[in-house]
Amino acid sequence: MVRRAKGEGSIRYDNRHDRYIWRLKFLGEDGLKHEKYLTAKTKKGLQEKIKEYQSKKEINISDIKLFEWSRNWLIVIKPTIKISTYDYYDMFLRNYINPNLGEKKVKDLTPIMLQEFFNQMVGEIGKKGRPLSATTINGMRRTLKTCLEYAVKNGVIRMNPAATTKPLKKADKKVIALSKKQVIALLSTASKADYIYTDVKQDFIEDEGKKYLRKCYYYAIALDIATGLRIGELFGLTWDDVDFDKFNIMVRRNLQHRSNGRELGTLKTIRSQRLIQIDEKTINLLKEWREYQNRYAKQYHSIFDNDINLVFTNSWGKMYNHTNFYRRYWRKLVKAAGLPEGFNFHGLRHTHATLLLLAGENIKAVSERLGHSSVSTTLNIYYNLVPNLQKHAADTFAKLDLL
């Protein structure tokens, strides 16, 4: 077989039919893969047909622009990937990559051009009004790398120009965890309606639906402090996951906010699926919440429909709304409880881990509760927050009274 350069097709001789065959693979405007065949008795005759075909410019994938290629690429891969992955790629292409590089021809992209683009994005203000982080910019790089790799496989370009670029170094992420005193203040504030009035300029009337939501979030916060669940895992719990007799919770799915709506999805890794033991007081809190939810559901059965048996729902019995929670409840709660500015819900997970480690809990047990892939992950995140781990080890050895 005689092969030509990428994007020019390939020529082979067919012994059975005594003729030369030229084949070209390409991606059509419909986003699907296509093939074009030409045949001739002689190689010269075939080359003339190829030249005529190319001169007519029936297809010219070599001049395709990045925004055209990426649009078709998304169409092709959408049925084959998770909607969360599709949203991830689409967000970076729509918001950052195509507005800056979309008019460039795919064949003209170079590693230096792409590296300069990534470097220049440092400090730029993103769609959320904050400077872009290294994590976000590396997400652009990952998207481009995957998109252009598909161009290589389809013969549009010979090499992937994004493959040899370097990811940006991530800054050390500051982990904020609450002290025991701050946890008590948070729970105390969350248990009362007063914090809802924080920064409210008009009269606020708490009806039964709003009261349900406030109570729901109080019990959710309390459970998260006791378990260290990720927010998606917490709001993805169903009552079937709670074993009141054995005092444990099975974490098996998470709530995901996607372009097609909210859904219960699978966890990121097998290690993330885990059984978490909880104490009696936490079990009693869950019993209190279940009783309240059942009374509410009975009273408002015509509008409350918790058809998937979620532990924490909105006032209609459906999956909680992330935006509503943060704007109307969480931010006010943080301010009213006097917590550090910018403290987010994920900080409750850090708080759970840190308080356990400070109390001398084995780091492997903490790692298993959090669903980390390894103990080293837990150590890397929390070691600096727990400066007395070495002292605890020394005290433990002293108690052995060996010397």
Secondary structure per residue as TSV (DSSP state, phi and psi in degrees):
chain	resnum	aa	ss	phi	psi
A	1	M	-	360.0	135.1
A	2	V	E	-103.0	120.0
A	3	R	E	-104.4	147.0
A	4	R	-	-105.2	-179.8
A	5	A	-	-66.5	160.5
A	6	K	T	-56.0	134.5
A	7	G	T	87.4	-7.6
A	8	E	S	-104.9	-1.4
A	9	G	-	85.0	-178.2
A	10	S	E	-134.4	149.1
A	11	I	E	-117.0	137.1
A	12	R	E	-143.6	158.3
A	13	Y	E	-100.8	128.6
A	14	D	E	-97.9	102.8
A	15	N	T	-61.7	-38.7
A	16	R	T	-63.4	-41.4
A	17	H	T	-103.6	1.5
A	18	D	T	53.5	57.0
A	19	R	E	-156.8	162.0
A	20	Y	E	-94.6	141.0
A	21	I	E	-125.3	133.0
A	22	W	E	-111.6	132.6
A	23	R	E	-129.6	134.2
A	24	L	E	-126.4	125.5
A	25	K	E	-97.5	138.4
A	26	F	E	-155.7	163.9
A	27	L	E	-100.5	120.1
A	28	G	-	-79.4	174.3
A	29	E	T	-65.0	-20.3
A	30	D	T	-79.8	-0.4
A	31	G	S	82.5	6.5
A	32	L	-	-107.1	158.0
A	33	K	E	-77.0	139.2
A	34	H	E	-132.6	165.2
A	35	E	E	-135.5	141.5
A	36	K	E	-120.4	133.0
A	37	Y	E	-120.4	140.5
A	38	L	E	-134.1	143.6
A	39	T	E	-132.8	155.2
A	40	A	E	-160.8	158.1
A	41	K	S	-70.4	-33.6
A	42	T	S	-120.1	158.4
A	43	K	H	-66.0	-39.0
A	44	K	H	-62.9	-43.2
A	45	G	H	-63.1	-37.7
A	46	L	H	-66.3	-41.4
A	47	Q	H	-63.1	-35.3
A	48	E	H	-66.2	-39.8
A	49	K	H	-64.8	-40.2
A	50	I	H	-63.1	-45.3
A	51	K	H	-61.5	-41.8
A	52	E	H	-65.1	-42.2
A	53	Y	H	-62.0	-45.9
A	54	Q	H	-68.7	-33.0
A	55	S	H	-67.4	-27.7
A	56	K	T	-76.5	-13.5
A	57	K	T	54.8	43.2
A	58	E	S	-61.6	-29.7
A	59	I	-	-149.7	141.1
A	60	N	-	-144.2	70.8
A	61	I	G	-69.1	-15.7
A	62	S	G	-68.4	-21.1
A	63	D	G	-103.3	10.8
A	64	I	-	-66.9	138.8
A	65	K	B	-86.2	159.6
A	66	L	H	-61.4	-41.3
A	67	F	H	-65.9	-33.5
A	68	E	H	-70.5	-44.3
A	69	W	H	-63.7	-46.3
A	70	S	H	-65.5	-34.3
A	71	R	H	-64.4	-46.8
A	72	N	H	-66.2	-38.2
A	73	W	H	-60.0	-43.8
A	74	L	H	-63.5	-38.8
A	75	I	H	-62.3	-42.7
A	76	V	H	-67.9	-44.0
A	77	I	H	-85.6	-15.4
A	78	K	G	-53.3	-44.7
A	79	P	G	-70.6	-12.5
A	80	T	G	-102.9	-4.4
A	81	I	S	-128.7	167.1
A	82	K	-	-67.0	149.6
A	83	I	H	-63.0	-29.7
A	84	S	H	-65.8	-38.6
A	85	T	H	-68.8	-40.7
A	86	Y	H	-61.0	-46.5
A	87	D	H	-60.4	-38.2
A	88	Y	H	-60.5	-51.8
A	89	Y	H	-63.7	-46.0
A	90	D	H	-61.4	-40.2
A	91	M	H	-61.5	-46.5
A	92	F	H	-68.4	-40.3
A	93	L	I	-66.9	-45.0
A	94	R	I	-70.7	-41.2
A	95	N	I	-89.2	-29.2
A	96	Y	I	-130.0	-48.4
A	97	I	I	-71.0	-56.4
A	98	N	H	-68.6	-34.6
A	99	P	H	-61.2	-23.9
A	100	N	H	-103.5	-35.7
A	101	L	H	-122.3	-2.7
A	102	G	T	-57.2	-32.5
A	103	E	T	-82.1	-7.5
A	104	K	S	-75.0	142.1
A	105	K	B	-72.2	141.1
A	106	V	G	-56.8	-40.0
A	107	K	G	-68.0	-19.0
A	108	D	G	-91.8	-6.7
A	109	L	-	-70.6	136.5
A	110	T	-	-127.3	158.8
A	111	P	H	-56.9	-40.8
A	112	I	H	-65.6	-41.9
A	113	M	H	-60.5	-44.8
A	114	L	H	-69.9	-39.8
A	115	Q	H	-63.1	-40.4
A	116	E	H	-63.1	-38.6
A	117	F	H	-61.8	-47.2
A	118	F	H	-62.6	-43.6
A	119	N	H	-63.9	-38.6
A	120	Q	H	-71.1	-20.7
A	121	M	T	-76.7	-13.1
A	122	V	T	-62.9	124.7
A	123	G	T	87.9	-11.7
A	124	E	-	-65.7	149.7
A	125	I	B	-82.0	126.1
A	126	G	-	-84.4	-176.2
A	127	K	T	-65.5	-21.8
A	128	K	T	-92.4	6.2
A	129	G	S	83.6	10.2
A	130	R	S	-118.6	154.3
A	131	P	B	-59.1	140.9
A	132	L	-	-67.8	135.8
A	133	S	-	-90.2	166.3
A	134	A	H	-60.9	-34.9
A	135	T	H	-61.9	-43.5
A	136	T	H	-66.1	-44.6
A	137	I	H	-65.5	-37.7
A	138	N	H	-66.6	-27.2
A	139	G	H	-66.7	-38.0
A	140	M	H	-61.9	-44.2
A	141	R	H	-62.3	-44.0
A	142	R	H	-62.6	-40.4
A	143	T	H	-64.9	-47.4
A	144	L	H	-62.6	-41.7
A	145	K	H	-60.0	-43.7
A	146	T	H	-69.3	-42.7
A	147	C	H	-62.1	-46.2
A	148	L	H	-75.5	-24.2
A	149	E	H	-64.6	-34.3
A	150	Y	H	-67.3	-32.9
A	151	A	H	-67.2	-36.9
A	152	V	H	-62.9	-47.1
A	153	K	H	-64.7	-24.9
A	154	N	T	-99.7	10.2
A	155	G	T	78.2	13.2
A	156	V	S	-75.5	-39.4
A	157	I	-	-135.4	158.5
A	158	R	S	-79.6	-44.0
A	159	M	S	-128.9	153.5
A	160	N	-	-85.8	110.2
A	161	P	T	-68.1	-19.3
A	162	A	T	-83.3	-17.3
A	163	A	T	-65.6	-31.8
A	164	T	T	-97.6	3.6
A	165	T	S	-75.0	161.3
A	166	K	-	-108.2	135.8
A	167	P	-	-68.9	152.0
A	168	L	-	-75.5	146.3
A	169	K	-	-73.7	128.7
A	170	K	-	-79.6	137.1
A	171	A	-	-72.9	149.2
A	172	D	-	-59.1	123.6
A	173	K	-	-80.9	127.8
A	174	K	-	-77.3	123.6
A	175	V	-	-98.5	123.3
A	176	I	-	-108.9	122.6
A	177	A	-	-124.5	148.5
A	178	L	-	-87.4	151.4
A	179	S	-	-81.1	170.0
A	180	K	H	-59.5	-40.1
A	181	K	H	-63.1	-41.8
A	182	Q	H	-68.6	-34.9
A	183	V	H	-63.0	-43.9
A	184	I	H	-61.8	-41.0
A	185	A	H	-65.2	-40.6
A	186	L	H	-63.4	-48.3
A	187	L	H	-66.3	-38.1
A	188	S	H	-63.9	-43.6
A	189	T	H	-67.6	-41.2
A	190	A	H	-67.7	-22.5
A	191	S	T	-80.0	-10.3
A	192	K	S	-115.6	158.6
A	193	A	S	-81.3	-12.6
A	194	D	G	-56.0	-38.9
A	195	Y	G	-65.4	-21.9
A	196	I	G	-61.2	-26.4
A	197	Y	G	-83.8	-1.1
A	198	T	T	-61.0	124.0
A	199	D	T	61.0	21.2
A	200	V	-	-88.0	123.1
A	201	K	-	-89.1	-24.7
A	202	Q	S	-108.9	168.6
A	203	D	-	-62.4	137.8
A	204	F	-	-117.2	122.9
A	205	I	-	-114.4	120.9
A	206	E	-	-88.7	103.0
A	207	D	-	-82.2	-177.4
A	208	E	H	-65.3	-33.5
A	209	G	H	-67.0	-43.6
A	210	K	H	-68.3	-35.8
A	211	K	H	-63.9	-40.8
A	212	Y	H	-60.1	-45.7
A	213	L	H	-62.2	-45.1
A	214	R	H	-61.1	-44.3
A	215	K	H	-65.4	-40.5
A	216	C	H	-57.1	-46.3
A	217	Y	H	-70.6	-31.1
A	218	Y	H	-62.5	-49.2
A	219	Y	H	-68.2	-33.5
A	220	A	H	-65.1	-42.9
A	221	I	H	-63.7	-44.2
A	222	A	H	-61.1	-43.0
A	223	L	H	-67.2	-36.7
A	224	D	H	-68.0	-37.8
A	225	I	H	-63.8	-32.6
A	226	A	H	-83.5	-13.8
A	227	T	H	-127.3	-25.5
A	228	G	-	73.5	26.0
A	229	L	-	-68.0	149.5
A	230	R	-	-68.8	154.3
A	231	I	H	-61.4	-37.0
A	232	G	H	-67.2	-36.0
A	233	E	H	-67.8	-40.3
A	234	L	H	-62.0	-51.2
A	235	F	T	-83.6	1.8
A	236	G	T	-99.5	-0.3
A	237	L	-	-70.0	142.0
A	238	T	B	-115.1	163.7
A	239	W	G	-65.0	-22.0
A	240	D	G	-68.2	-20.1
A	241	D	G	-82.4	-11.2
A	242	V	E	-101.3	123.7
A	243	D	E	-106.9	100.9
A	244	F	T	-70.2	-26.4
A	245	D	T	-78.7	-38.3
A	246	K	T	-96.9	1.1
A	247	F	T	58.4	50.8
A	248	N	E	-146.2	164.9
A	249	I	E	-127.8	134.4
A	250	M	E	-99.2	118.9
A	251	V	E	-95.6	113.9
A	252	R	-	-133.4	-10.4
A	253	R	E	-154.1	170.4
A	254	N	E	-140.2	156.8
A	255	L	E	-86.6	127.3
A	256	Q	E	-119.6	137.3
A	257	H	E	-101.5	111.5
A	258	R	E	-124.6	175.0
A	259	S	T	-64.5	-24.5
A	260	N	T	-95.9	13.7
A	261	G	E	112.0	-168.3
A	262	R	E	-95.3	144.2
A	263	E	E	-153.8	156.9
A	264	L	E	-88.8	117.4
A	265	G	E	-114.7	175.7
A	266	T	E	-78.5	158.1
A	267	L	-	-73.8	159.0
A	268	K	S	-64.2	-41.7
A	269	T	S	-133.0	163.0
A	270	I	G	-63.2	-35.8
A	271	R	G	-63.7	-27.8
A	272	S	G	-66.9	-27.6
A	273	Q	-	-77.2	120.7
A	274	R	E	-156.4	162.2
A	275	L	E	-105.2	123.8
A	276	I	E	-113.1	123.7
A	277	Q	E	-80.4	138.2
A	278	I	-	-127.2	160.6
A	279	D	-	-85.3	172.5
A	280	E	H	-64.7	-39.8
A	281	K	H	-63.3	-38.8
A	282	T	H	-67.7	-39.7
A	283	I	H	-60.2	-42.7
A	284	N	H	-63.8	-37.5
A	285	L	H	-61.9	-42.3
A	286	L	H	-65.3	-36.1
A	287	K	H	-64.3	-42.3
A	288	E	H	-57.9	-46.3
A	289	W	H	-66.5	-40.6
A	290	R	H	-62.5	-41.5
A	291	E	H	-63.5	-43.0
A	292	Y	H	-65.3	-44.2
A	293	Q	H	-62.0	-40.2
A	294	N	H	-65.1	-40.3
A	295	R	H	-64.4	-43.2
A	296	Y	H	-63.3	-44.0
A	297	A	H	-63.2	-37.7
A	298	K	H	-69.3	-40.6
A	299	Q	H	-69.6	-37.0
A	300	Y	T	-116.6	41.8
A	301	H	T	-61.0	-24.1
A	302	S	T	-73.4	-23.0
A	303	I	T	-120.4	-17.3
A	304	F	-	-95.6	117.9
A	305	D	-	-135.8	91.0
A	306	N	-	-91.6	69.9
A	307	D	T	-69.3	-20.7
A	308	I	T	-106.8	12.6
A	309	N	-	62.6	39.9
A	310	L	B	-68.8	146.7
A	311	V	S	-71.9	-45.1
A	312	F	S	-119.6	124.2
A	313	T	-	-133.4	175.0
A	314	N	-	-82.5	-176.4
A	315	S	T	-72.2	-3.6
A	316	W	T	-103.7	-1.2
A	317	G	S	90.1	7.9
A	318	K	S	-102.4	179.1
A	319	M	-	-61.3	142.1
A	320	Y	-	-65.4	153.8
A	321	N	-	-99.3	115.9
A	322	H	H	-58.1	-48.2
A	323	T	H	-64.6	-45.0
A	324	N	H	-60.2	-41.9
A	325	F	H	-62.5	-47.9
A	326	Y	I	-69.8	-43.1
A	327	R	I	-74.0	-42.2
A	328	R	I	-95.7	-17.4
A	329	Y	I	-127.5	-59.7
A	330	W	I	-61.0	-50.0
A	331	R	H	-61.4	-39.8
A	332	K	H	-66.2	-40.2
A	333	L	H	-64.2	-43.9
A	334	V	H	-59.6	-44.1
A	335	K	H	-68.8	-45.0
A	336	A	H	-66.1	-32.1
A	337	A	T	-85.0	-4.3
A	338	G	T	71.1	31.5
A	339	L	-	-82.0	162.8
A	340	P	-	-56.7	138.8
A	341	E	T	-60.6	133.9
A	342	G	T	87.8	0.4
A	343	F	-	-64.2	123.1
A	344	N	-	-106.8	174.2
A	345	F	T	-62.5	-33.7
A	346	H	H	-61.8	-22.2
A	347	G	H	-62.9	-22.2
A	348	L	H	-67.9	-34.3
A	349	R	H	-65.7	-44.0
A	350	H	H	-63.1	-38.3
A	351	T	H	-63.3	-45.7
A	352	H	H	-56.9	-48.4
A	353	A	H	-65.0	-45.1
A	354	T	H	-65.3	-43.9
A	355	L	H	-63.8	-37.8
A	356	L	H	-66.5	-43.5
A	357	L	H	-66.4	-39.3
A	358	L	H	-63.8	-30.5
A	359	A	T	-82.3	-0.7
A	360	G	T	94.9	11.6
A	361	E	-	-67.1	145.6
A	362	N	-	-62.0	132.2
A	363	I	H	-66.5	-26.8
A	364	K	H	-67.5	-39.8
A	365	A	H	-64.5	-40.3
A	366	V	H	-64.5	-43.6
A	367	S	H	-60.0	-40.5
A	368	E	H	-67.5	-38.3
A	369	R	H	-63.3	-39.0
A	370	L	H	-78.2	-17.6
A	371	G	T	78.1	26.2
A	372	H	-	-70.7	152.9
A	373	S	S	-68.8	-26.2
A	374	S	-	-157.9	162.4
A	375	V	H	-65.2	-30.9
A	376	S	H	-62.9	-33.2
A	377	T	H	-62.0	-44.3
A	378	T	H	-63.7	-43.8
A	379	L	H	-60.7	-45.2
A	380	N	H	-61.5	-34.4
A	381	I	H	-80.2	-41.8
A	382	Y	H	-111.1	-5.1
A	383	Y	G	-59.9	-43.9
A	384	N	G	-69.5	-20.3
A	385	L	G	-82.9	-13.0
A	386	V	-	-123.4	74.8
A	387	P	T	-68.7	-15.4
A	388	N	T	-97.1	16.1
A	389	L	H	-63.0	-41.2
A	390	Q	H	-65.3	-39.8
A	391	K	H	-65.1	-39.2
A	392	H	H	-62.4	-40.3
A	393	A	H	-63.0	-41.5
A	394	A	H	-65.1	-41.3
A	395	D	H	-65.2	-38.1
A	396	T	H	-63.1	-42.8
A	397	F	H	-64.9	-38.6
A	398	A	H	-61.6	-35.7
A	399	K	H	-67.8	-19.9
A	400	L	T	-70.9	-21.7
A	401	D	-	53.4	47.1
A	402	L	-	-83.4	-28.2
A	403	L	-	-102.5	360.0
